[in-house]
């Protein structure tokens, strides 16, 4: 009598049968981009993995995992990395649009002769809150 056992799928077989979700694809894409940005910033600054780890109070093996591309960073750890590397790694809150909106003079007037700040003029009508669409630039003054 010969015993046969059902074949066990390897993890690779199971992964091949299950297509990744859109969320998983985005995570891998962004993670790989981020690790590339970190590696490039390290090269520009002349830092080795060990030197970066020392400055952050981490082990070199942890920095190595970061550079592998699949580490799930917290905002706090990214901010610490940016401080040590001396450059921005992540643009947040749609910085392309928000930066332009925030740097543009938003109803603030400067008196030319005295060079003193004049507060924004507020209308007496109650302001309606509007939902900001993807195409519409977001301004912090609108959120207040």
PyMOL commands that place a pseudoatom at each C-alpha (Angstrom):
pseudoatom trace, name=CA, resn=UNK, resi=1, chain=A, elem=C, hetatm=0, pos=[0.000, 0.000, 0.000]
pseudoatom trace, name=CA, resn=UNK, resi=2, chain=A, elem=C, hetatm=0, pos=[1.448, 3.339, -1.064]
pseudoatom trace, name=CA, resn=UNK, resi=3, chain=A, elem=C, hetatm=0, pos=[0.545, 6.462, 0.869]
pseudoatom trace, name=CA, resn=UNK, resi=4, chain=A, elem=C, hetatm=0, pos=[0.140, 9.690, -1.045]
pseudoatom trace, name=CA, resn=UNK, resi=5, chain=A, elem=C, hetatm=0, pos=[-0.074, 13.050, 0.551]
pseudoatom trace, name=CA, resn=UNK, resi=6, chain=A, elem=C, hetatm=0, pos=[-1.549, 16.142, -0.981]
pseudoatom trace, name=CA, resn=UNK, resi=7, chain=A, elem=C, hetatm=0, pos=[1.162, 18.380, -2.304]
pseudoatom trace, name=CA, resn=UNK, resi=8, chain=A, elem=C, hetatm=0, pos=[1.831, 21.420, -0.185]
pseudoatom trace, name=CA, resn=UNK, resi=9, chain=A, elem=C, hetatm=0, pos=[2.121, 24.689, -1.995]
pseudoatom trace, name=CA, resn=UNK, resi=10, chain=A, elem=C, hetatm=0, pos=[5.149, 26.717, -1.239]
pseudoatom trace, name=CA, resn=UNK, resi=11, chain=A, elem=C, hetatm=0, pos=[4.721, 30.327, -0.247]
pseudoatom trace, name=CA, resn=UNK, resi=12, chain=A, elem=C, hetatm=0, pos=[5.913, 31.350, -3.712]
pseudoatom trace, name=CA, resn=UNK, resi=13, chain=A, elem=C, hetatm=0, pos=[3.219, 29.152, -5.309]
pseudoatom trace, name=CA, resn=UNK, resi=14, chain=A, elem=C, hetatm=0, pos=[0.535, 30.692, -3.111]
pseudoatom trace, name=CA, resn=UNK, resi=15, chain=A, elem=C, hetatm=0, pos=[1.716, 34.217, -3.864]
pseudoatom trace, name=CA, resn=UNK, resi=16, chain=A, elem=C, hetatm=0, pos=[1.757, 33.457, -7.581]
pseudoatom trace, name=CA, resn=UNK, resi=17, chain=A, elem=C, hetatm=0, pos=[-1.885, 32.330, -7.373]
pseudoatom trace, name=CA, resn=UNK, resi=18, chain=A, elem=C, hetatm=0, pos=[-2.998, 35.452, -5.489]
pseudoatom trace, name=CA, resn=UNK, resi=19, chain=A, elem=C, hetatm=0, pos=[-2.577, 38.671, -7.428]
pseudoatom trace, name=CA, resn=UNK, resi=20, chain=A, elem=C, hetatm=0, pos=[-1.402, 41.615, -5.295]
pseudoatom trace, name=CA, resn=UNK, resi=21, chain=A, elem=C, hetatm=0, pos=[-3.964, 44.256, -4.411]
pseudoatom trace, name=CA, resn=UNK, resi=22, chain=A, elem=C, hetatm=0, pos=[-3.671, 47.822, -5.664]
pseudoatom trace, name=CA, resn=UNK, resi=23, chain=A, elem=C, hetatm=0, pos=[-2.728, 48.824, -2.117]
pseudoatom trace, name=CA, resn=UNK, resi=24, chain=A, elem=C, hetatm=0, pos=[0.095, 46.264, -2.032]
pseudoatom trace, name=CA, resn=UNK, resi=25, chain=A, elem=C, hetatm=0, pos=[1.405, 47.444, -5.391]
pseudoatom trace, name=CA, resn=UNK, resi=26, chain=A, elem=C, hetatm=0, pos=[1.411, 51.070, -4.221]
pseudoatom trace, name=CA, resn=UNK, resi=27, chain=A, elem=C, hetatm=0, pos=[3.157, 50.138, -0.970]
pseudoatom trace, name=CA, resn=UNK, resi=28, chain=A, elem=C, hetatm=0, pos=[5.929, 48.265, -2.764]
pseudoatom trace, name=CA, resn=UNK, resi=29, chain=A, elem=C, hetatm=0, pos=[6.332, 51.076, -5.313]
pseudoatom trace, name=CA, resn=UNK, resi=30, chain=A, elem=C, hetatm=0, pos=[6.564, 53.801, -2.676]
pseudoatom trace, name=CA, resn=UNK, resi=31, chain=A, elem=C, hetatm=0, pos=[8.803, 51.708, -0.422]
pseudoatom trace, name=CA, resn=UNK, resi=32, chain=A, elem=C, hetatm=0, pos=[11.251, 51.043, -3.241]
pseudoatom trace, name=CA, resn=UNK, resi=33, chain=A, elem=C, hetatm=0, pos=[11.273, 54.712, -4.249]
pseudoatom trace, name=CA, resn=UNK, resi=34, chain=A, elem=C, hetatm=0, pos=[11.885, 55.764, -0.654]
pseudoatom trace, name=CA, resn=UNK, resi=35, chain=A, elem=C, hetatm=0, pos=[14.781, 53.355, -0.186]
pseudoatom trace, name=CA, resn=UNK, resi=36, chain=A, elem=C, hetatm=0, pos=[16.308, 54.726, -3.398]
pseudoatom trace, name=CA, resn=UNK, resi=37, chain=A, elem=C, hetatm=0, pos=[15.955, 58.292, -2.118]
pseudoatom trace, name=CA, resn=UNK, resi=38, chain=A, elem=C, hetatm=0, pos=[17.601, 57.350, 1.183]
pseudoatom trace, name=CA, resn=UNK, resi=39, chain=A, elem=C, hetatm=0, pos=[20.474, 55.600, -0.587]
pseudoatom trace, name=CA, resn=UNK, resi=40, chain=A, elem=C, hetatm=0, pos=[20.997, 58.581, -2.919]
pseudoatom trace, name=CA, resn=UNK, resi=41, chain=A, elem=C, hetatm=0, pos=[20.956, 61.039, 0.003]
pseudoatom trace, name=CA, resn=UNK, resi=42, chain=A, elem=C, hetatm=0, pos=[23.476, 58.865, 1.839]
pseudoatom trace, name=CA, resn=UNK, resi=43, chain=A, elem=C, hetatm=0, pos=[25.783, 58.908, -1.212]
pseudoatom trace, name=CA, resn=UNK, resi=44, chain=A, elem=C, hetatm=0, pos=[25.504, 62.689, -1.545]
pseudoatom trace, name=CA, resn=UNK, resi=45, chain=A, elem=C, hetatm=0, pos=[26.325, 63.125, 2.129]
pseudoatom trace, name=CA, resn=UNK, resi=46, chain=A, elem=C, hetatm=0, pos=[29.095, 60.484, 2.006]
pseudoatom trace, name=CA, resn=UNK, resi=47, chain=A, elem=C, hetatm=0, pos=[27.467, 58.302, 4.659]
pseudoatom trace, name=CA, resn=UNK, resi=48, chain=A, elem=C, hetatm=0, pos=[27.848, 54.557, 5.002]
pseudoatom trace, name=CA, resn=UNK, resi=49, chain=A, elem=C, hetatm=0, pos=[25.102, 52.390, 6.474]
pseudoatom trace, name=CA, resn=UNK, resi=50, chain=A, elem=C, hetatm=0, pos=[27.089, 52.188, 9.699]
pseudoatom trace, name=CA, resn=UNK, resi=51, chain=A, elem=C, hetatm=0, pos=[27.618, 55.964, 9.890]
pseudoatom trace, name=CA, resn=UNK, resi=52, chain=A, elem=C, hetatm=0, pos=[23.902, 56.628, 9.325]
pseudoatom trace, name=CA, resn=UNK, resi=53, chain=A, elem=C, hetatm=0, pos=[22.976, 54.001, 11.912]
pseudoatom trace, name=CA, resn=UNK, resi=54, chain=A, elem=C, hetatm=0, pos=[25.350, 55.569, 14.435]
pseudoatom trace, name=CA, resn=UNK, resi=55, chain=A, elem=C, hetatm=0, pos=[23.873, 59.038, 13.905]
pseudoatom trace, name=CA, resn=UNK, resi=56, chain=A, elem=C, hetatm=0, pos=[20.362, 57.663, 14.385]
pseudoatom trace, name=CA, resn=UNK, resi=57, chain=A, elem=C, hetatm=0, pos=[21.241, 55.426, 17.333]
pseudoatom trace, name=CA, resn=UNK, resi=58, chain=A, elem=C, hetatm=0, pos=[20.265, 52.331, 15.337]
pseudoatom trace, name=CA, resn=UNK, resi=59, chain=A, elem=C, hetatm=0, pos=[21.976, 49.105, 14.333]
pseudoatom trace, name=CA, resn=UNK, resi=60, chain=A, elem=C, hetatm=0, pos=[23.547, 48.857, 10.899]
pseudoatom trace, name=CA, resn=UNK, resi=61, chain=A, elem=C, hetatm=0, pos=[21.331, 45.843, 10.170]
pseudoatom trace, name=CA, resn=UNK, resi=62, chain=A, elem=C, hetatm=0, pos=[18.236, 48.029, 10.620]
pseudoatom trace, name=CA, resn=UNK, resi=63, chain=A, elem=C, hetatm=0, pos=[19.513, 50.571, 8.094]
pseudoatom trace, name=CA, resn=UNK, resi=64, chain=A, elem=C, hetatm=0, pos=[20.246, 47.659, 5.761]
pseudoatom trace, name=CA, resn=UNK, resi=65, chain=A, elem=C, hetatm=0, pos=[16.600, 46.534, 6.074]
pseudoatom trace, name=CA, resn=UNK, resi=66, chain=A, elem=C, hetatm=0, pos=[15.458, 50.079, 5.308]
pseudoatom trace, name=CA, resn=UNK, resi=67, chain=A, elem=C, hetatm=0, pos=[17.499, 50.089, 2.129]
pseudoatom trace, name=CA, resn=UNK, resi=68, chain=A, elem=C, hetatm=0, pos=[15.995, 46.745, 1.047]
pseudoatom trace, name=CA, resn=UNK, resi=69, chain=A, elem=C, hetatm=0, pos=[12.864, 48.681, 0.142]
pseudoatom trace, name=CA, resn=UNK, resi=70, chain=A, elem=C, hetatm=0, pos=[10.101, 47.006, 2.105]
pseudoatom trace, name=CA, resn=UNK, resi=71, chain=A, elem=C, hetatm=0, pos=[10.318, 48.701, 5.491]
pseudoatom trace, name=CA, resn=UNK, resi=72, chain=A, elem=C, hetatm=0, pos=[7.135, 50.394, 6.724]
pseudoatom trace, name=CA, resn=UNK, resi=73, chain=A, elem=C, hetatm=0, pos=[8.481, 53.698, 8.075]
pseudoatom trace, name=CA, resn=UNK, resi=74, chain=A, elem=C, hetatm=0, pos=[6.664, 55.826, 10.613]
pseudoatom trace, name=CA, resn=UNK, resi=75, chain=A, elem=C, hetatm=0, pos=[6.409, 59.541, 10.022]
pseudoatom trace, name=CA, resn=UNK, resi=76, chain=A, elem=C, hetatm=0, pos=[8.594, 60.092, 13.079]
pseudoatom trace, name=CA, resn=UNK, resi=77, chain=A, elem=C, hetatm=0, pos=[11.409, 57.866, 11.770]
pseudoatom trace, name=CA, resn=UNK, resi=78, chain=A, elem=C, hetatm=0, pos=[11.217, 59.512, 8.347]
pseudoatom trace, name=CA, resn=UNK, resi=79, chain=A, elem=C, hetatm=0, pos=[11.470, 62.927, 9.969]
pseudoatom trace, name=CA, resn=UNK, resi=80, chain=A, elem=C, hetatm=0, pos=[14.548, 61.827, 11.950]
pseudoatom trace, name=CA, resn=UNK, resi=81, chain=A, elem=C, hetatm=0, pos=[16.102, 60.471, 8.747]
pseudoatom trace, name=CA, resn=UNK, resi=82, chain=A, elem=C, hetatm=0, pos=[15.427, 63.751, 6.948]
pseudoatom trace, name=CA, resn=UNK, resi=83, chain=A, elem=C, hetatm=0, pos=[17.045, 65.702, 9.797]
pseudoatom trace, name=CA, resn=UNK, resi=84, chain=A, elem=C, hetatm=0, pos=[20.192, 63.561, 9.730]
pseudoatom trace, name=CA, resn=UNK, resi=85, chain=A, elem=C, hetatm=0, pos=[20.411, 63.524, 5.936]
pseudoatom trace, name=CA, resn=UNK, resi=86, chain=A, elem=C, hetatm=0, pos=[19.652, 67.242, 5.729]
pseudoatom trace, name=CA, resn=UNK, resi=87, chain=A, elem=C, hetatm=0, pos=[17.060, 66.932, 2.979]
pseudoatom trace, name=CA, resn=UNK, resi=88, chain=A, elem=C, hetatm=0, pos=[13.415, 66.102, 2.412]
pseudoatom trace, name=CA, resn=UNK, resi=89, chain=A, elem=C, hetatm=0, pos=[12.665, 62.519, 1.470]
pseudoatom trace, name=CA, resn=UNK, resi=90, chain=A, elem=C, hetatm=0, pos=[8.894, 62.619, 1.426]
pseudoatom trace, name=CA, resn=UNK, resi=91, chain=A, elem=C, hetatm=0, pos=[6.596, 65.273, 0.042]
pseudoatom trace, name=CA, resn=UNK, resi=92, chain=A, elem=C, hetatm=0, pos=[3.400, 65.242, 2.064]
pseudoatom trace, name=CA, resn=UNK, resi=93, chain=A, elem=C, hetatm=0, pos=[-0.076, 66.649, 1.767]
pseudoatom trace, name=CA, resn=UNK, resi=94, chain=A, elem=C, hetatm=0, pos=[0.307, 67.127, -1.967]
pseudoatom trace, name=CA, resn=UNK, resi=95, chain=A, elem=C, hetatm=0, pos=[3.254, 69.442, -1.541]
pseudoatom trace, name=CA, resn=UNK, resi=96, chain=A, elem=C, hetatm=0, pos=[3.426, 70.299, -5.236]
pseudoatom trace, name=CA, resn=UNK, resi=97, chain=A, elem=C, hetatm=0, pos=[0.084, 72.106, -5.024]
pseudoatom trace, name=CA, resn=UNK, resi=98, chain=A, elem=C, hetatm=0, pos=[0.144, 73.106, -1.353]
pseudoatom trace, name=CA, resn=UNK, resi=99, chain=A, elem=C, hetatm=0, pos=[3.565, 74.768, -1.530]
pseudoatom trace, name=CA, resn=UNK, resi=100, chain=A, elem=C, hetatm=0, pos=[2.452, 77.038, -4.349]
pseudoatom trace, name=CA, resn=UNK, resi=101, chain=A, elem=C, hetatm=0, pos=[-0.726, 77.924, -2.466]
pseudoatom trace, name=CA, resn=UNK, resi=102, chain=A, elem=C, hetatm=0, pos=[1.033, 78.568, 0.832]
pseudoatom trace, name=CA, resn=UNK, resi=103, chain=A, elem=C, hetatm=0, pos=[3.784, 80.727, -0.639]
pseudoatom trace, name=CA, resn=UNK, resi=104, chain=A, elem=C, hetatm=0, pos=[1.398, 82.868, -2.698]
pseudoatom trace, name=CA, resn=UNK, resi=105, chain=A, elem=C, hetatm=0, pos=[0.122, 85.975, -0.923]
pseudoatom trace, name=CA, resn=UNK, resi=106, chain=A, elem=C, hetatm=0, pos=[-3.339, 84.974, 0.291]
pseudoatom trace, name=CA, resn=UNK, resi=107, chain=A, elem=C, hetatm=0, pos=[-5.309, 88.176, 0.854]
pseudoatom trace, name=CA, resn=UNK, resi=108, chain=A, elem=C, hetatm=0, pos=[-2.503, 89.574, 3.008]
pseudoatom trace, name=CA, resn=UNK, resi=109, chain=A, elem=C, hetatm=0, pos=[-1.490, 93.098, 2.124]
pseudoatom trace, name=CA, resn=UNK, resi=110, chain=A, elem=C, hetatm=0, pos=[1.820, 94.752, 2.926]
pseudoatom trace, name=CA, resn=UNK, resi=111, chain=A, elem=C, hetatm=0, pos=[1.872, 98.516, 3.308]
pseudoatom trace, name=CA, resn=UNK, resi=112, chain=A, elem=C, hetatm=0, pos=[4.534, 99.631, 0.862]
pseudoatom trace, name=CA, resn=UNK, resi=113, chain=A, elem=C, hetatm=0, pos=[5.793, 102.730, 2.668]
pseudoatom trace, name=CA, resn=UNK, resi=114, chain=A, elem=C, hetatm=0, pos=[5.829, 101.525, 6.265]
pseudoatom trace, name=CA, resn=UNK, resi=115, chain=A, elem=C, hetatm=0, pos=[6.567, 97.862, 5.439]
pseudoatom trace, name=CA, resn=UNK, resi=116, chain=A, elem=C, hetatm=0, pos=[4.126, 96.736, 8.110]
pseudoatom trace, name=CA, resn=UNK, resi=117, chain=A, elem=C, hetatm=0, pos=[1.771, 93.829, 7.966]
pseudoatom trace, name=CA, resn=UNK, resi=118, chain=A, elem=C, hetatm=0, pos=[-1.951, 94.395, 7.453]
pseudoatom trace, name=CA, resn=UNK, resi=119, chain=A, elem=C, hetatm=0, pos=[-4.276, 91.562, 8.530]
pseudoatom trace, name=CA, resn=UNK, resi=120, chain=A, elem=C, hetatm=0, pos=[-6.458, 89.926, 5.893]
pseudoatom trace, name=CA, resn=UNK, resi=121, chain=A, elem=C, hetatm=0, pos=[-9.776, 91.643, 5.247]
pseudoatom trace, name=CA, resn=UNK, resi=122, chain=A, elem=C, hetatm=0, pos=[-12.659, 89.447, 6.387]
pseudoatom trace, name=CA, resn=UNK, resi=123, chain=A, elem=C, hetatm=0, pos=[-16.121, 89.831, 4.927]
pseudoatom trace, name=CA, resn=UNK, resi=124, chain=A, elem=C, hetatm=0, pos=[-19.107, 90.120, 7.252]
pseudoatom trace, name=CA, resn=UNK, resi=125, chain=A, elem=C, hetatm=0, pos=[-20.908, 87.277, 5.509]
pseudoatom trace, name=CA, resn=UNK, resi=126, chain=A, elem=C, hetatm=0, pos=[-20.533, 83.820, 7.051]
pseudoatom trace, name=CA, resn=UNK, resi=127, chain=A, elem=C, hetatm=0, pos=[-18.163, 81.745, 4.970]
pseudoatom trace, name=CA, resn=UNK, resi=128, chain=A, elem=C, hetatm=0, pos=[-19.352, 78.492, 3.495]
pseudoatom trace, name=CA, resn=UNK, resi=129, chain=A, elem=C, hetatm=0, pos=[-17.158, 75.463, 4.023]
pseudoatom trace, name=CA, resn=UNK, resi=130, chain=A, elem=C, hetatm=0, pos=[-16.397, 73.764, 0.746]
pseudoatom trace, name=CA, resn=UNK, resi=131, chain=A, elem=C, hetatm=0, pos=[-15.017, 70.353, -0.045]
pseudoatom trace, name=CA, resn=UNK, resi=132, chain=A, elem=C, hetatm=0, pos=[-11.643, 70.631, -1.743]
pseudoatom trace, name=CA, resn=UNK, resi=133, chain=A, elem=C, hetatm=0, pos=[-11.454, 68.613, -4.935]
pseudoatom trace, name=CA, resn=UNK, resi=134, chain=A, elem=C, hetatm=0, pos=[-8.323, 66.953, -6.284]
pseudoatom trace, name=CA, resn=UNK, resi=135, chain=A, elem=C, hetatm=0, pos=[-7.847, 69.689, -8.871]
pseudoatom trace, name=CA, resn=UNK, resi=136, chain=A, elem=C, hetatm=0, pos=[-8.378, 72.571, -6.450]
pseudoatom trace, name=CA, resn=UNK, resi=137, chain=A, elem=C, hetatm=0, pos=[-5.295, 73.721, -4.497]
pseudoatom trace, name=CA, resn=UNK, resi=138, chain=A, elem=C, hetatm=0, pos=[-5.662, 73.348, -0.748]
pseudoatom trace, name=CA, resn=UNK, resi=139, chain=A, elem=C, hetatm=0, pos=[-4.865, 76.294, 1.448]
pseudoatom trace, name=CA, resn=UNK, resi=140, chain=A, elem=C, hetatm=0, pos=[-4.378, 76.289, 5.191]
pseudoatom trace, name=CA, resn=UNK, resi=141, chain=A, elem=C, hetatm=0, pos=[-6.295, 79.553, 5.355]
pseudoatom trace, name=CA, resn=UNK, resi=142, chain=A, elem=C, hetatm=0, pos=[-9.376, 77.740, 4.006]
pseudoatom trace, name=CA, resn=UNK, resi=143, chain=A, elem=C, hetatm=0, pos=[-9.180, 75.146, 6.766]
pseudoatom trace, name=CA, resn=UNK, resi=144, chain=A, elem=C, hetatm=0, pos=[-9.174, 77.737, 9.554]
for i in range(1, 144): cmd.bond("trace and resi %d" % i, "trace and resi %d" % (i + 1))
show_as sticks, trace
zoom trace
